[in-house]
Amino acid sequence: MECLKRALESVIPKDRVSFEEIDLLAYGADSAIPPGSSTRPIAVVMPKSREEVLHILQIADRMRIPITPLSRGSNIAGSAVPIQGGIVMDLRLMDRIIEINEDGAYAVIEPGVTFHRFSQELIKKGFFCHLPTASGGSSPLANYLMRPSGNHTAKWDPDPVLSLEVVTPGRGIIRTGSGAFNEDLWQARYHCIPDLTGLFACSYGTLGVVTKASVKIFKRGEEERLLLIAFDSLAPAIEYMKRIIRGNIAESVTFWTWGWNMFHEMMVSKDEQMPGEMLKEDQMNPPDGIPFGIASARLNGYREVVNAQEEVAIRIARELGGKYLENEIAKAKFPGCYQYLESYFVKGIHPKPGEESQIRAGLHLPGCLISAEPEKIIEIERYMWSLAKKEFKPPYFYRVLPYSHAREFFFAFVVYVTGTLSENREYIMKLRKIYGKLYRELLYKFGAVMFRYRKDPGFFALTGNYAQFLREIKGIIDPNNIMNPGMLLF
Ligand SMILES: Cc1cc2nc3c(=O)[nH]c(=O)nc-3n(C[C@H](O)[C@H](O)[C@H](O)COP(=O)(O)OP(=O)(O)OC[C@H]3O[C@@H](n4cnc5c(N)ncnc54)[C@H](O)[C@@H]3O)c2cc1C
């Protein structure tokens, strides 16, 4: 320990290294890993530059100490909890927005930048970013690398990352995309050479530390509008989403079941109390006067075009049995929910700067994120309802949104657990086990893929040669397997 302390303090100022129990405790748990179920780290470091990152990795590699990088630590899958102990590298002090390039429509950011700040800065320049409903305090860089479940640019592309700068234990600093040619060239993901940006996507800190990324940004139109349609079931809502996305009518659309809409209401109200209706035994049927679900679409562009888009979308919705919900009526009936959706879909900022995990005694949303073809999503819905009835305590709810021209859909099912992590330890561990097993079930039954890896090396092995090839690459860039080994990916 003394040796490690001396080594770390020789490359980073003392006030950015901690061996104090009080600091370490905070890193040993997250909303998916209850306190006491994981090892706490032996040290936490907070670098401010890629050189510091490199020196720390070299020390950890020499001493064979695991290192878990995190950008803001807000993922809800336990992927930044140091399951095998070692050093946590907290990157929140590397928080520069290096460039917002209006000409090339991209921005260069560091890991500590939050969605809240990034979106605020972009708004000033007439742009917005791919904004998932992730916490406003989470990092766009980390979120985009985990394959974001988002809404703003769902029509175009679920992958906003272009070039990366990555620090690795085995090969030092690597830049991908156009950045490989020159440190100031950030605009392109694909060049005349094979793409390596994708290697680091969905690698959850197991291959290196990403210290910079260039990401796509999108122009705001002169008109931005929220279009709300109520549906009585999922099937027509899926058809509606398919048609309006593939017809280039909306930029994004998300279908939220009633429980999720009530959750929005609660998030905005800051009310400590969960409305009694949310705990209803029969979660498939909403309370009286509340629609089963609402599809919220973002329309964005020139005014005349947006007017026409709205008209067409309402016609399509009606043909499918959906009911147009006027903004003013929605605002009066469901004020919190409306405020939440308007903030996302029109203003383009998270309604909360990231304090939502602290505003109540408990806000834990263990869930599974799945992507599948449109028809399969309807079968998955049925499957999840029956699983939930057997295993989960109310409230639980889902949302669905299309990806990349509605070729695949994203399905997020969450269970809302109130109270502290310690109180709910057993229940949360049980949920983790259930989700862990779902991987194979969903793949073989529905051809569906779970987002975000859940620590099952057997699953990775199913990919055969692919796993073998990746292991060989891993052997080159992290030969001593120090990078986030608790993920059990390699
Ligand atoms: C209330 C709530 C709602 C959420 N809803 C959504 C949602 O709708 N959509 C969605 O996509 N997400 C959602 N999330 C999840 C969360 O916001 C994302 O996973 C998040 O963006 C990633 O968290 P982070 O930025 O704090 O990354 P971290 O938690 O810090 O890290 C995530 C993973 O990436 C690795 N990592 C982080 N930074 C680096 C780096 N610089 N280099 C290498 N590896 C790194 C870590 O080791 C870890 O494995 C939600 C979270 C909360 C709390």
The ligand as an SDF file (V2000), in Angstrom:
LIG
                    3D

 53 58  0  0  0  0  0  0  0  0999 V2000
  -32.4940    7.6730  -13.2120 C   0  0  0  0  0  0  0  0  0  0  0  0
  -31.6580    7.1250  -14.3470 C   0  0  0  0  0  0  0  0  0  0  0  0
  -32.2500    6.9370  -15.5860 C   0  0  0  0  0  0  0  0  0  0  0  0
  -31.4870    6.4330  -16.6460 C   0  0  0  0  0  0  0  0  0  0  0  0
  -32.0560    6.3010  -17.8940 N   0  0  0  0  0  0  0  0  0  0  0  0
  -31.2840    5.9990  -18.9610 C   0  0  0  0  0  0  0  0  0  0  0  0
  -31.8080    6.0390  -20.2920 C   0  0  0  0  0  0  0  0  0  0  0  0
  -32.9540    6.3010  -20.5070 O   0  0  0  0  0  0  0  0  0  0  0  0
  -30.9780    5.7740  -21.3080 N   0  0  0  0  0  0  0  0  0  0  0  0
  -29.6730    5.4680  -21.1060 C   0  0  0  0  0  0  0  0  0  0  0  0
  -28.9680    5.2390  -22.0870 O   0  0  0  0  0  0  0  0  0  0  0  0
  -29.1550    5.4160  -19.8610 N   0  0  0  0  0  0  0  0  0  0  0  0
  -29.9350    5.6710  -18.8000 C   0  0  0  0  0  0  0  0  0  0  0  0
  -29.4130    5.6470  -17.5310 N   0  0  0  0  0  0  0  0  0  0  0  0
  -28.0880    5.0950  -17.3150 C   0  0  0  0  0  0  0  0  0  0  0  0
  -26.9840    6.0450  -17.2200 C   0  0  0  0  0  0  0  0  0  0  0  0
  -27.3260    7.3690  -17.2040 O   0  0  0  0  0  0  0  0  0  0  0  0
  -26.0250    5.7240  -18.3170 C   0  0  0  0  0  0  0  0  0  0  0  0
  -25.5950    4.4420  -18.2550 O   0  0  0  0  0  0  0  0  0  0  0  0
  -24.9150    6.6930  -18.2170 C   0  0  0  0  0  0  0  0  0  0  0  0
  -24.9910    7.6180  -19.2100 O   0  0  0  0  0  0  0  0  0  0  0  0
  -23.5860    6.1070  -18.1090 C   0  0  0  0  0  0  0  0  0  0  0  0
  -23.2630    6.5510  -16.8480 O   0  0  0  0  0  0  0  0  0  0  0  0
  -22.0310    7.4880  -16.6370 P   0  0  0  0  0  0  0  0  0  0  0  0
  -21.9980    8.4540  -17.7210 O   0  0  0  0  0  0  0  0  0  0  0  0
  -22.1000    8.0150  -15.2770 O   0  0  0  0  0  0  0  0  0  0  0  0
  -20.9210    6.3860  -16.8130 O   0  0  0  0  0  0  0  0  0  0  0  0
  -20.2800    5.5140  -15.6670 P   0  0  0  0  0  0  0  0  0  0  0  0
  -21.3190    4.9590  -14.7780 O   0  0  0  0  0  0  0  0  0  0  0  0
  -19.2140    6.3160  -15.0690 O   0  0  0  0  0  0  0  0  0  0  0  0
  -19.6190    4.3470  -16.5170 O   0  0  0  0  0  0  0  0  0  0  0  0
  -20.3590    3.4460  -17.2690 C   0  0  0  0  0  0  0  0  0  0  0  0
  -19.4240    2.3440  -17.7990 C   0  0  0  0  0  0  0  0  0  0  0  0
  -18.5210    2.8820  -18.7580 O   0  0  0  0  0  0  0  0  0  0  0  0
  -17.1670    2.7560  -18.3110 C   0  0  0  0  0  0  0  0  0  0  0  0
  -16.5670    4.0650  -18.5290 N   0  0  0  0  0  0  0  0  0  0  0  0
  -17.0280    5.2540  -18.0950 C   0  0  0  0  0  0  0  0  0  0  0  0
  -16.2590    6.2360  -18.5250 N   0  0  0  0  0  0  0  0  0  0  0  0
  -15.2690    5.6680  -19.2330 C   0  0  0  0  0  0  0  0  0  0  0  0
  -14.1650    6.1920  -19.9330 C   0  0  0  0  0  0  0  0  0  0  0  0
  -13.9340    7.4930  -19.9920 N   0  0  0  0  0  0  0  0  0  0  0  0
  -13.3450    5.3180  -20.5540 N   0  0  0  0  0  0  0  0  0  0  0  0
  -13.5700    3.9900  -20.5230 C   0  0  0  0  0  0  0  0  0  0  0  0
  -14.6180    3.4560  -19.8930 N   0  0  0  0  0  0  0  0  0  0  0  0
  -15.4620    4.2780  -19.2470 C   0  0  0  0  0  0  0  0  0  0  0  0
  -17.2270    2.4180  -16.8430 C   0  0  0  0  0  0  0  0  0  0  0  0
  -16.1260    1.6210  -16.4450 O   0  0  0  0  0  0  0  0  0  0  0  0
  -18.5370    1.6690  -16.7600 C   0  0  0  0  0  0  0  0  0  0  0  0
  -18.3380    0.3340  -17.1410 O   0  0  0  0  0  0  0  0  0  0  0  0
  -30.1350    6.1290  -16.4330 C   0  0  0  0  0  0  0  0  0  0  0  0
  -29.5390    6.3250  -15.1750 C   0  0  0  0  0  0  0  0  0  0  0  0
  -30.2880    6.8160  -14.1310 C   0  0  0  0  0  0  0  0  0  0  0  0
  -29.6200    7.0100  -12.7940 C   0  0  0  0  0  0  0  0  0  0  0  0
  1  2  1  0
  2  3  1  0
  2 52  2  0
  3  4  2  0
  4  5  1  0
  4 50  1  0
  5  6  2  0
  6  7  1  0
  6 13  1  0
  7  8  2  0
  7  9  1  0
  9 10  1  0
 10 11  2  0
 10 12  1  0
 12 13  2  0
 13 14  1  0
 14 15  1  0
 14 50  1  0
 15 16  1  0
 16 17  1  0
 16 18  1  0
 18 19  1  0
 18 20  1  0
 20 21  1  0
 20 22  1  0
 22 23  1  0
 23 24  1  0
 24 25  2  0
 24 26  1  0
 24 27  1  0
 27 28  1  0
 28 29  2  0
 28 30  1  0
 28 31  1  0
 31 32  1  0
 32 33  1  0
 33 34  1  0
 33 48  1  0
 34 35  1  0
 35 36  1  0
 35 46  1  0
 36 37  1  0
 36 45  1  0
 37 38  2  0
 38 39  1  0
 39 40  1  0
 39 45  2  0
 40 41  1  0
 40 42  2  0
 42 43  1  0
 43 44  2  0
 44 45  1  0
 46 47  1  0
 46 48  1  0
 48 49  1  0
 50 51  2  0
 51 52  1  0
 52 53  1  0
M  END
$$$$
